[in-house]
Amino acid sequence: MRRRVLEMFPAGGPWGSRPAEEFARARRDEGLPAEVVMDLDTDAFLVVVPHQPTEPGRHPLG
């Protein structure tokens, strides 16, 4: 499954801080199926959503 990255957060934040989870929660409240995944290569948390292919002839932003 392909996913689109909405935002990237460094993994070394202060203890108890979860900015990626908070960002993902706000996107879910807006109706996006956002989730947080760990990118081990960059040591960062990524907020991603499933990539939705666009219909032929239709611009992805409307």
Contacts in CASP RR format, 6 or more apart in sequence:
PFRMAT RR
TARGET T0000
AUTHOR 0000-0000-0000
METHOD contacts of the structure
MODEL  1
MRRRVLEMFPAGGPWGSRPAEEFARARRDEGLPAEVVMDLDTDAFLVVVP
HQPTEPGRHPLG
1 50 0 8 1.000
1 51 0 8 1.000
2 50 0 8 1.000
2 51 0 8 1.000
3 37 0 8 1.000
3 48 0 8 1.000
3 49 0 8 1.000
3 50 0 8 1.000
3 51 0 8 1.000
4 48 0 8 1.000
4 49 0 8 1.000
4 50 0 8 1.000
4 51 0 8 1.000
5 46 0 8 1.000
5 47 0 8 1.000
5 48 0 8 1.000
6 23 0 8 1.000
6 27 0 8 1.000
6 32 0 8 1.000
6 34 0 8 1.000
6 47 0 8 1.000
6 48 0 8 1.000
6 49 0 8 1.000
7 20 0 8 1.000
7 23 0 8 1.000
7 46 0 8 1.000
7 47 0 8 1.000
8 39 0 8 1.000
8 42 0 8 1.000
8 44 0 8 1.000
8 45 0 8 1.000
8 46 0 8 1.000
8 47 0 8 1.000
9 19 0 8 1.000
9 20 0 8 1.000
9 23 0 8 1.000
9 44 0 8 1.000
9 45 0 8 1.000
9 46 0 8 1.000
9 47 0 8 1.000
10 43 0 8 1.000
10 44 0 8 1.000
10 45 0 8 1.000
11 38 0 8 1.000
11 43 0 8 1.000
11 44 0 8 1.000
11 45 0 8 1.000
12 43 0 8 1.000
13 19 0 8 1.000
20 36 0 8 1.000
20 45 0 8 1.000
20 46 0 8 1.000
20 47 0 8 1.000
21 36 0 8 1.000
23 34 0 8 1.000
23 47 0 8 1.000
24 34 0 8 1.000
24 35 0 8 1.000
24 36 0 8 1.000
24 47 0 8 1.000
27 34 0 8 1.000
27 47 0 8 1.000
27 49 0 8 1.000
28 34 0 8 1.000
32 49 0 8 1.000
33 49 0 8 1.000
33 50 0 8 1.000
34 47 0 8 1.000
34 48 0 8 1.000
34 49 0 8 1.000
35 47 0 8 1.000
35 48 0 8 1.000
35 49 0 8 1.000
36 45 0 8 1.000
36 46 0 8 1.000
36 47 0 8 1.000
36 48 0 8 1.000
37 45 0 8 1.000
37 46 0 8 1.000
37 48 0 8 1.000
38 44 0 8 1.000
38 45 0 8 1.000
38 46 0 8 1.000
39 45 0 8 1.000
39 46 0 8 1.000
54 60 0 8 1.000
END
